[in-house]
Amino acid sequence: MMKDFIKQFFDIKFWKFVMVGILNTIVGMGLQFLFFNLFGWGEWISSIVGYILGSILSYFLNKYFTFKNKEKGWKPIAKFALNIAVCYGLAYGIAIPLTKWICVANSLTMFGWTVDKFAGNVSMLIGSCLFVAFNYIGQRFFAFKEKK
């Protein structure tokens, strides 16, 4: 039973999702770090704008390439957007405050950055890792769930 679940969970769709995710991560995270480090935007706004732009790319690639979803209209867009919003809220709602708390409490920093700058960069990295895990589950079993 568990073996079948694992086999189904890590099928070709999983590996396509990983490939799309790598491309999407390069785009979304690249924009986040650009906005945060070059434009001086905060972690929240940098990550939100990066995720919105990256999510547009992700929607089309995952809908048509990864999950081959044929559903038309606004329903799949609404389900995808809801999934992204929930996954983003969970991932960054955990990563940003927890990373800031740990870094500030322990005066952690590197690269000559202030503690806040270091915590901001690390929190966006941790948030993106959490987001990927939550997002795969949400897209596979909610947003683009196969009809049996």
PyMOL CGO cylinders between C-alpha atoms (Angstrom):
from pymol import cmd
from pymol.cgo import CYLINDER

trace = [
    CYLINDER, 0.00, 0.00, 0.00, 2.67, 2.54, 1.03, 0.3, 1, 1, 1, 1, 1, 1,
    CYLINDER, 2.67, 2.54, 1.03, 4.95, 1.33, -1.78, 0.3, 1, 1, 1, 1, 1, 1,
    CYLINDER, 4.95, 1.33, -1.78, 2.20, 2.01, -4.34, 0.3, 1, 1, 1, 1, 1, 1,
    CYLINDER, 2.20, 2.01, -4.34, 1.61, 5.49, -2.90, 0.3, 1, 1, 1, 1, 1, 1,
    CYLINDER, 1.61, 5.49, -2.90, 5.32, 6.33, -3.10, 0.3, 1, 1, 1, 1, 1, 1,
    CYLINDER, 5.32, 6.33, -3.10, 5.53, 4.97, -6.65, 0.3, 1, 1, 1, 1, 1, 1,
    CYLINDER, 5.53, 4.97, -6.65, 2.51, 7.08, -7.68, 0.3, 1, 1, 1, 1, 1, 1,
    CYLINDER, 2.51, 7.08, -7.68, 3.74, 10.18, -5.86, 0.3, 1, 1, 1, 1, 1, 1,
    CYLINDER, 3.74, 10.18, -5.86, 7.21, 10.10, -7.46, 0.3, 1, 1, 1, 1, 1, 1,
    CYLINDER, 7.21, 10.10, -7.46, 6.09, 9.32, -11.02, 0.3, 1, 1, 1, 1, 1, 1,
    CYLINDER, 6.09, 9.32, -11.02, 6.93, 11.19, -14.26, 0.3, 1, 1, 1, 1, 1, 1,
    CYLINDER, 6.93, 11.19, -14.26, 4.70, 14.10, -13.19, 0.3, 1, 1, 1, 1, 1, 1,
    CYLINDER, 4.70, 14.10, -13.19, 6.89, 14.61, -10.16, 0.3, 1, 1, 1, 1, 1, 1,
    CYLINDER, 6.89, 14.61, -10.16, 10.04, 14.81, -12.31, 0.3, 1, 1, 1, 1, 1, 1,
    CYLINDER, 10.04, 14.81, -12.31, 8.37, 17.15, -14.81, 0.3, 1, 1, 1, 1, 1, 1,
    CYLINDER, 8.37, 17.15, -14.81, 7.31, 19.31, -11.85, 0.3, 1, 1, 1, 1, 1, 1,
    CYLINDER, 7.31, 19.31, -11.85, 10.93, 19.34, -10.69, 0.3, 1, 1, 1, 1, 1, 1,
    CYLINDER, 10.93, 19.34, -10.69, 12.14, 20.47, -14.14, 0.3, 1, 1, 1, 1, 1, 1,
    CYLINDER, 12.14, 20.47, -14.14, 9.50, 23.20, -14.35, 0.3, 1, 1, 1, 1, 1, 1,
    CYLINDER, 9.50, 23.20, -14.35, 10.31, 24.14, -10.76, 0.3, 1, 1, 1, 1, 1, 1,
    CYLINDER, 10.31, 24.14, -10.76, 13.98, 24.62, -11.54, 0.3, 1, 1, 1, 1, 1, 1,
    CYLINDER, 13.98, 24.62, -11.54, 13.15, 27.02, -14.37, 0.3, 1, 1, 1, 1, 1, 1,
    CYLINDER, 13.15, 27.02, -14.37, 10.48, 28.74, -12.32, 0.3, 1, 1, 1, 1, 1, 1,
    CYLINDER, 10.48, 28.74, -12.32, 12.85, 29.04, -9.35, 0.3, 1, 1, 1, 1, 1, 1,
    CYLINDER, 12.85, 29.04, -9.35, 15.53, 30.67, -11.46, 0.3, 1, 1, 1, 1, 1, 1,
    CYLINDER, 15.53, 30.67, -11.46, 13.00, 33.25, -12.67, 0.3, 1, 1, 1, 1, 1, 1,
    CYLINDER, 13.00, 33.25, -12.67, 11.11, 33.83, -9.40, 0.3, 1, 1, 1, 1, 1, 1,
    CYLINDER, 11.11, 33.83, -9.40, 14.07, 33.73, -7.00, 0.3, 1, 1, 1, 1, 1, 1,
    CYLINDER, 14.07, 33.73, -7.00, 16.23, 35.72, -9.39, 0.3, 1, 1, 1, 1, 1, 1,
    CYLINDER, 16.23, 35.72, -9.39, 13.62, 38.46, -9.37, 0.3, 1, 1, 1, 1, 1, 1,
    CYLINDER, 13.62, 38.46, -9.37, 13.20, 38.28, -5.58, 0.3, 1, 1, 1, 1, 1, 1,
    CYLINDER, 13.20, 38.28, -5.58, 16.90, 38.73, -4.89, 0.3, 1, 1, 1, 1, 1, 1,
    CYLINDER, 16.90, 38.73, -4.89, 17.12, 41.44, -7.53, 0.3, 1, 1, 1, 1, 1, 1,
    CYLINDER, 17.12, 41.44, -7.53, 14.25, 43.38, -5.94, 0.3, 1, 1, 1, 1, 1, 1,
    CYLINDER, 14.25, 43.38, -5.94, 15.56, 42.83, -2.40, 0.3, 1, 1, 1, 1, 1, 1,
    CYLINDER, 15.56, 42.83, -2.40, 19.27, 43.48, -2.95, 0.3, 1, 1, 1, 1, 1, 1,
    CYLINDER, 19.27, 43.48, -2.95, 19.36, 45.96, -5.82, 0.3, 1, 1, 1, 1, 1, 1,
    CYLINDER, 19.36, 45.96, -5.82, 16.10, 47.85, -5.40, 0.3, 1, 1, 1, 1, 1, 1,
    CYLINDER, 16.10, 47.85, -5.40, 16.03, 47.68, -1.59, 0.3, 1, 1, 1, 1, 1, 1,
    CYLINDER, 16.03, 47.68, -1.59, 12.49, 46.31, -1.38, 0.3, 1, 1, 1, 1, 1, 1,
    CYLINDER, 12.49, 46.31, -1.38, 11.59, 44.36, 1.79, 0.3, 1, 1, 1, 1, 1, 1,
    CYLINDER, 11.59, 44.36, 1.79, 11.42, 40.57, 2.00, 0.3, 1, 1, 1, 1, 1, 1,
    CYLINDER, 11.42, 40.57, 2.00, 7.63, 40.43, 1.78, 0.3, 1, 1, 1, 1, 1, 1,
    CYLINDER, 7.63, 40.43, 1.78, 7.20, 42.68, -1.27, 0.3, 1, 1, 1, 1, 1, 1,
    CYLINDER, 7.20, 42.68, -1.27, 10.24, 41.21, -3.05, 0.3, 1, 1, 1, 1, 1, 1,
    CYLINDER, 10.24, 41.21, -3.05, 9.02, 37.66, -2.53, 0.3, 1, 1, 1, 1, 1, 1,
    CYLINDER, 9.02, 37.66, -2.53, 5.39, 38.48, -3.41, 0.3, 1, 1, 1, 1, 1, 1,
    CYLINDER, 5.39, 38.48, -3.41, 6.30, 40.15, -6.72, 0.3, 1, 1, 1, 1, 1, 1,
    CYLINDER, 6.30, 40.15, -6.72, 8.79, 37.39, -7.56, 0.3, 1, 1, 1, 1, 1, 1,
    CYLINDER, 8.79, 37.39, -7.56, 6.17, 34.74, -6.83, 0.3, 1, 1, 1, 1, 1, 1,
    CYLINDER, 6.17, 34.74, -6.83, 3.45, 36.46, -8.84, 0.3, 1, 1, 1, 1, 1, 1,
    CYLINDER, 3.45, 36.46, -8.84, 5.69, 36.67, -11.90, 0.3, 1, 1, 1, 1, 1, 1,
    CYLINDER, 5.69, 36.67, -11.90, 7.11, 33.17, -11.41, 0.3, 1, 1, 1, 1, 1, 1,
    CYLINDER, 7.11, 33.17, -11.41, 3.63, 31.76, -10.79, 0.3, 1, 1, 1, 1, 1, 1,
    CYLINDER, 3.63, 31.76, -10.79, 2.37, 32.98, -14.15, 0.3, 1, 1, 1, 1, 1, 1,
    CYLINDER, 2.37, 32.98, -14.15, 5.13, 30.96, -15.82, 0.3, 1, 1, 1, 1, 1, 1,
    CYLINDER, 5.13, 30.96, -15.82, 4.46, 28.02, -13.50, 0.3, 1, 1, 1, 1, 1, 1,
    CYLINDER, 4.46, 28.02, -13.50, 0.73, 27.97, -14.27, 0.3, 1, 1, 1, 1, 1, 1,
    CYLINDER, 0.73, 27.97, -14.27, 1.18, 27.50, -17.98, 0.3, 1, 1, 1, 1, 1, 1,
    CYLINDER, 1.18, 27.50, -17.98, 4.07, 25.04, -17.78, 0.3, 1, 1, 1, 1, 1, 1,
    CYLINDER, 4.07, 25.04, -17.78, 2.45, 22.88, -15.10, 0.3, 1, 1, 1, 1, 1, 1,
    CYLINDER, 2.45, 22.88, -15.10, -1.06, 23.00, -16.57, 0.3, 1, 1, 1, 1, 1, 1,
    CYLINDER, -1.06, 23.00, -16.57, -0.04, 22.00, -20.09, 0.3, 1, 1, 1, 1, 1, 1,
    CYLINDER, -0.04, 22.00, -20.09, 3.31, 20.20, -19.70, 0.3, 1, 1, 1, 1, 1, 1,
    CYLINDER, 3.31, 20.20, -19.70, 3.45, 18.60, -16.24, 0.3, 1, 1, 1, 1, 1, 1,
    CYLINDER, 3.45, 18.60, -16.24, -0.14, 17.67, -15.48, 0.3, 1, 1, 1, 1, 1, 1,
    CYLINDER, -0.14, 17.67, -15.48, -1.66, 17.96, -19.00, 0.3, 1, 1, 1, 1, 1, 1,
    CYLINDER, -1.66, 17.96, -19.00, -4.79, 19.46, -17.47, 0.3, 1, 1, 1, 1, 1, 1,
    CYLINDER, -4.79, 19.46, -17.47, -7.59, 19.99, -20.01, 0.3, 1, 1, 1, 1, 1, 1,
    CYLINDER, -7.59, 19.99, -20.01, -9.94, 21.95, -17.76, 0.3, 1, 1, 1, 1, 1, 1,
    CYLINDER, -9.94, 21.95, -17.76, -11.06, 25.25, -19.32, 0.3, 1, 1, 1, 1, 1, 1,
    CYLINDER, -11.06, 25.25, -19.32, -12.31, 28.51, -17.87, 0.3, 1, 1, 1, 1, 1, 1,
    CYLINDER, -12.31, 28.51, -17.87, -11.59, 30.33, -14.64, 0.3, 1, 1, 1, 1, 1, 1,
    CYLINDER, -11.59, 30.33, -14.64, -11.90, 27.36, -12.27, 0.3, 1, 1, 1, 1, 1, 1,
    CYLINDER, -11.90, 27.36, -12.27, -8.35, 25.97, -12.80, 0.3, 1, 1, 1, 1, 1, 1,
    CYLINDER, -8.35, 25.97, -12.80, -6.92, 29.50, -12.60, 0.3, 1, 1, 1, 1, 1, 1,
    CYLINDER, -6.92, 29.50, -12.60, -8.78, 30.15, -9.34, 0.3, 1, 1, 1, 1, 1, 1,
    CYLINDER, -8.78, 30.15, -9.34, -7.69, 26.81, -7.85, 0.3, 1, 1, 1, 1, 1, 1,
    CYLINDER, -7.69, 26.81, -7.85, -4.09, 27.44, -8.91, 0.3, 1, 1, 1, 1, 1, 1,
    CYLINDER, -4.09, 27.44, -8.91, -4.13, 30.98, -7.47, 0.3, 1, 1, 1, 1, 1, 1,
    CYLINDER, -4.13, 30.98, -7.47, -5.65, 29.74, -4.20, 0.3, 1, 1, 1, 1, 1, 1,
    CYLINDER, -5.65, 29.74, -4.20, -3.01, 27.01, -3.97, 0.3, 1, 1, 1, 1, 1, 1,
    CYLINDER, -3.01, 27.01, -3.97, -0.20, 29.51, -4.60, 0.3, 1, 1, 1, 1, 1, 1,
    CYLINDER, -0.20, 29.51, -4.60, -1.60, 31.93, -2.00, 0.3, 1, 1, 1, 1, 1, 1,
    CYLINDER, -1.60, 31.93, -2.00, -1.98, 29.24, 0.68, 0.3, 1, 1, 1, 1, 1, 1,
    CYLINDER, -1.98, 29.24, 0.68, 1.46, 27.73, -0.01, 0.3, 1, 1, 1, 1, 1, 1,
    CYLINDER, 1.46, 27.73, -0.01, 3.08, 31.17, -0.06, 0.3, 1, 1, 1, 1, 1, 1,
    CYLINDER, 3.08, 31.17, -0.06, 1.39, 32.20, 3.20, 0.3, 1, 1, 1, 1, 1, 1,
    CYLINDER, 1.39, 32.20, 3.20, 2.43, 29.00, 4.95, 0.3, 1, 1, 1, 1, 1, 1,
    CYLINDER, 2.43, 29.00, 4.95, 6.00, 28.94, 3.63, 0.3, 1, 1, 1, 1, 1, 1,
    CYLINDER, 6.00, 28.94, 3.63, 6.90, 32.58, 4.17, 0.3, 1, 1, 1, 1, 1, 1,
    CYLINDER, 6.90, 32.58, 4.17, 4.74, 32.93, 7.26, 0.3, 1, 1, 1, 1, 1, 1,
    CYLINDER, 4.74, 32.93, 7.26, 7.00, 30.30, 8.80, 0.3, 1, 1, 1, 1, 1, 1,
    CYLINDER, 7.00, 30.30, 8.80, 10.34, 31.23, 7.18, 0.3, 1, 1, 1, 1, 1, 1,
    CYLINDER, 10.34, 31.23, 7.18, 10.51, 35.02, 7.56, 0.3, 1, 1, 1, 1, 1, 1,
    CYLINDER, 10.51, 35.02, 7.56, 9.65, 35.42, 11.27, 0.3, 1, 1, 1, 1, 1, 1,
    CYLINDER, 9.65, 35.42, 11.27, 11.49, 32.27, 12.34, 0.3, 1, 1, 1, 1, 1, 1,
    CYLINDER, 11.49, 32.27, 12.34, 14.67, 33.11, 10.40, 0.3, 1, 1, 1, 1, 1, 1,
    CYLINDER, 14.67, 33.11, 10.40, 14.66, 36.73, 11.60, 0.3, 1, 1, 1, 1, 1, 1,
    CYLINDER, 14.66, 36.73, 11.60, 14.17, 35.60, 15.19, 0.3, 1, 1, 1, 1, 1, 1,
    CYLINDER, 14.17, 35.60, 15.19, 17.04, 33.08, 14.99, 0.3, 1, 1, 1, 1, 1, 1,
    CYLINDER, 17.04, 33.08, 14.99, 19.41, 35.48, 13.20, 0.3, 1, 1, 1, 1, 1, 1,
    CYLINDER, 19.41, 35.48, 13.20, 18.68, 38.47, 15.45, 0.3, 1, 1, 1, 1, 1, 1,
    CYLINDER, 18.68, 38.47, 15.45, 18.79, 36.42, 18.68, 0.3, 1, 1, 1, 1, 1, 1,
    CYLINDER, 18.79, 36.42, 18.68, 22.18, 34.99, 17.69, 0.3, 1, 1, 1, 1, 1, 1,
    CYLINDER, 22.18, 34.99, 17.69, 23.58, 37.98, 15.74, 0.3, 1, 1, 1, 1, 1, 1,
    CYLINDER, 23.58, 37.98, 15.74, 24.04, 35.72, 12.68, 0.3, 1, 1, 1, 1, 1, 1,
    CYLINDER, 24.04, 35.72, 12.68, 25.37, 37.34, 9.54, 0.3, 1, 1, 1, 1, 1, 1,
    CYLINDER, 25.37, 37.34, 9.54, 27.78, 36.77, 6.63, 0.3, 1, 1, 1, 1, 1, 1,
    CYLINDER, 27.78, 36.77, 6.63, 29.16, 38.50, 3.58, 0.3, 1, 1, 1, 1, 1, 1,
    CYLINDER, 29.16, 38.50, 3.58, 29.46, 41.81, 5.43, 0.3, 1, 1, 1, 1, 1, 1,
    CYLINDER, 29.46, 41.81, 5.43, 25.67, 42.15, 5.50, 0.3, 1, 1, 1, 1, 1, 1,
    CYLINDER, 25.67, 42.15, 5.50, 23.74, 43.52, 8.45, 0.3, 1, 1, 1, 1, 1, 1,
    CYLINDER, 23.74, 43.52, 8.45, 21.87, 40.92, 10.49, 0.3, 1, 1, 1, 1, 1, 1,
    CYLINDER, 21.87, 40.92, 10.49, 18.58, 42.08, 8.92, 0.3, 1, 1, 1, 1, 1, 1,
    CYLINDER, 18.58, 42.08, 8.92, 19.96, 41.86, 5.36, 0.3, 1, 1, 1, 1, 1, 1,
    CYLINDER, 19.96, 41.86, 5.36, 21.38, 38.38, 6.03, 0.3, 1, 1, 1, 1, 1, 1,
    CYLINDER, 21.38, 38.38, 6.03, 18.13, 37.21, 7.68, 0.3, 1, 1, 1, 1, 1, 1,
    CYLINDER, 18.13, 37.21, 7.68, 16.11, 38.58, 4.76, 0.3, 1, 1, 1, 1, 1, 1,
    CYLINDER, 16.11, 38.58, 4.76, 18.13, 36.70, 2.18, 0.3, 1, 1, 1, 1, 1, 1,
    CYLINDER, 18.13, 36.70, 2.18, 18.17, 33.45, 4.19, 0.3, 1, 1, 1, 1, 1, 1,
    CYLINDER, 18.17, 33.45, 4.19, 14.45, 33.67, 4.95, 0.3, 1, 1, 1, 1, 1, 1,
    CYLINDER, 14.45, 33.67, 4.95, 13.62, 33.99, 1.26, 0.3, 1, 1, 1, 1, 1, 1,
    CYLINDER, 13.62, 33.99, 1.26, 15.74, 30.93, 0.52, 0.3, 1, 1, 1, 1, 1, 1,
    CYLINDER, 15.74, 30.93, 0.52, 14.14, 28.86, 3.29, 0.3, 1, 1, 1, 1, 1, 1,
    CYLINDER, 14.14, 28.86, 3.29, 10.69, 30.10, 2.31, 0.3, 1, 1, 1, 1, 1, 1,
    CYLINDER, 10.69, 30.10, 2.31, 11.23, 28.99, -1.27, 0.3, 1, 1, 1, 1, 1, 1,
    CYLINDER, 11.23, 28.99, -1.27, 12.19, 25.47, -0.13, 0.3, 1, 1, 1, 1, 1, 1,
    CYLINDER, 12.19, 25.47, -0.13, 9.08, 25.19, 2.03, 0.3, 1, 1, 1, 1, 1, 1,
    CYLINDER, 9.08, 25.19, 2.03, 6.97, 26.61, -0.80, 0.3, 1, 1, 1, 1, 1, 1,
    CYLINDER, 6.97, 26.61, -0.80, 8.17, 23.98, -3.28, 0.3, 1, 1, 1, 1, 1, 1,
    CYLINDER, 8.17, 23.98, -3.28, 7.13, 21.12, -1.00, 0.3, 1, 1, 1, 1, 1, 1,
    CYLINDER, 7.13, 21.12, -1.00, 3.71, 22.61, -0.21, 0.3, 1, 1, 1, 1, 1, 1,
    CYLINDER, 3.71, 22.61, -0.21, 3.15, 23.66, -3.84, 0.3, 1, 1, 1, 1, 1, 1,
    CYLINDER, 3.15, 23.66, -3.84, 3.78, 20.24, -5.38, 0.3, 1, 1, 1, 1, 1, 1,
    CYLINDER, 3.78, 20.24, -5.38, 1.24, 18.63, -3.09, 0.3, 1, 1, 1, 1, 1, 1,
    CYLINDER, 1.24, 18.63, -3.09, -1.28, 21.43, -3.74, 0.3, 1, 1, 1, 1, 1, 1,
    CYLINDER, -1.28, 21.43, -3.74, -0.91, 21.41, -7.51, 0.3, 1, 1, 1, 1, 1, 1,
    CYLINDER, -0.91, 21.41, -7.51, -0.89, 17.63, -7.84, 0.3, 1, 1, 1, 1, 1, 1,
    CYLINDER, -0.89, 17.63, -7.84, -3.79, 16.87, -5.52, 0.3, 1, 1, 1, 1, 1, 1,
    CYLINDER, -3.79, 16.87, -5.52, -5.85, 20.09, -5.69, 0.3, 1, 1, 1, 1, 1, 1,
    CYLINDER, -5.85, 20.09, -5.69, -5.18, 22.60, -8.48, 0.3, 1, 1, 1, 1, 1, 1,
    CYLINDER, -5.18, 22.60, -8.48, -4.56, 20.10, -11.31, 0.3, 1, 1, 1, 1, 1, 1,
    CYLINDER, -4.56, 20.10, -11.31, -6.01, 16.97, -9.72, 0.3, 1, 1, 1, 1, 1, 1,
    CYLINDER, -6.01, 16.97, -9.72, -6.75, 14.25, -12.24, 0.3, 1, 1, 1, 1, 1, 1,
    CYLINDER, -6.75, 14.25, -12.24, -10.38, 13.31, -12.67, 0.3, 1, 1, 1, 1, 1, 1,
    CYLINDER, -10.38, 13.31, -12.67, -10.86, 9.55, -12.27, 0.3, 1, 1, 1, 1, 1, 1,
]
cmd.load_cgo(trace, "trace")
